[in-house]
Amino acid sequence: MSKYKVILLRHGEGEWNKENRFCSWVDQKLSTDGVKEAQACGRLLREQGYTFDVVFTSLLSRSVHTAWLVLEAMRQEWVPVVKSWRLNERHYGALIGLNRAEMALNHGEQQVKVWRRSYNVTPPPIDQSHPYYQEIYNDRRYSNCDVSKDELPRAESLKQVLDRLLPYWDGTVGPEIRSGRSVLISAHGNSCRALLKHLEGISDSDIVNVTLPTGTPVLLELDESLRAVKPRQLLGDQVKIQAAIKMVEDQGKVKPAA
Ligand SMILES: O=C(O)[C@@H](CO)OP(=O)(O)O
């Protein structure tokens, strides 16, 4: 029986979503369309009568800004926003900054799909020679995490994302839900996929086919033990949502010549 409702949200479109580059732990801002998506998401949630008691975000600006814009559109700016690196996007290691369509051309679309959507495959790790290494690891936001900077990931499979996210879910988010607070999680494509895998009991092979569009609220209904009792519902215009999912999937394909 459904006991709790939780809204999971992938942030609005970021600048590098537009440029089709693996963004991951690089702190790109929302694009102009991404701002509009987040505002529209807030309006939709307001129209549908949602209210929140607490919002969880990652430490990356695009998920924080999305949460702010949603709350502003809902006229609930006062709601506390709690942030953790454990909700960050999956760490794409050495792939960070690379263009997906170019990668598909050089390595094949299948390999890019494996890197993007498989459960167990970890991309090659980032090292100090990578152009974004210093920017990520010298960032003050990672100075006060619950692990030291050296213990932060250098690349992650989806499984590794779930491994770092679960303690936060079990120890921080879950207890809020259980205490009756209504929760919004504003995170990223792959941190949301990892959480969905856990809550919906999706198999290692089926998770490959789960893709989330930006700025679209996902309603989850959970039972007593915080497991999904029915299929997730993506809220909004279903035709637009399917088109947005296809657009994200197609990012990993070779771009046809103009
Ligand atoms: O760039 C990234 O970090 C993610 C999306 O946020 O990319 P992908 O959709 O390829 O997993």
The ligand as an SDF file (V2000), in Angstrom:
LIG
                    3D

 11 10  0  0  0  0  0  0  0  0999 V2000
   26.8070   14.8080  -18.4240 O   0  0  0  0  0  0  0  0  0  0  0  0
   26.4450   14.0900  -17.4600 C   0  0  0  0  0  0  0  0  0  0  0  0
   27.0310   14.0710  -16.3930 O   0  0  0  0  0  0  0  0  0  0  0  0
   25.2120   13.1910  -17.6520 C   0  0  0  0  0  0  0  0  0  0  0  0
   23.9360   13.9770  -17.6390 C   0  0  0  0  0  0  0  0  0  0  0  0
   23.8030   14.8150  -16.5560 O   0  0  0  0  0  0  0  0  0  0  0  0
   25.3460   12.6160  -18.9070 O   0  0  0  0  0  0  0  0  0  0  0  0
   24.6120   11.3110  -19.4600 P   0  0  0  0  0  0  0  0  0  0  0  0
   23.1960   11.6780  -19.8340 O   0  0  0  0  0  0  0  0  0  0  0  0
   25.4180   10.9690  -20.6850 O   0  0  0  0  0  0  0  0  0  0  0  0
   24.6920   10.2620  -18.4020 O   0  0  0  0  0  0  0  0  0  0  0  0
  1  2  2  0
  2  3  1  0
  2  4  1  0
  4  5  1  0
  4  7  1  0
  5  6  1  0
  7  8  1  0
  8  9  2  0
  8 10  1  0
  8 11  1  0
M  END
$$$$
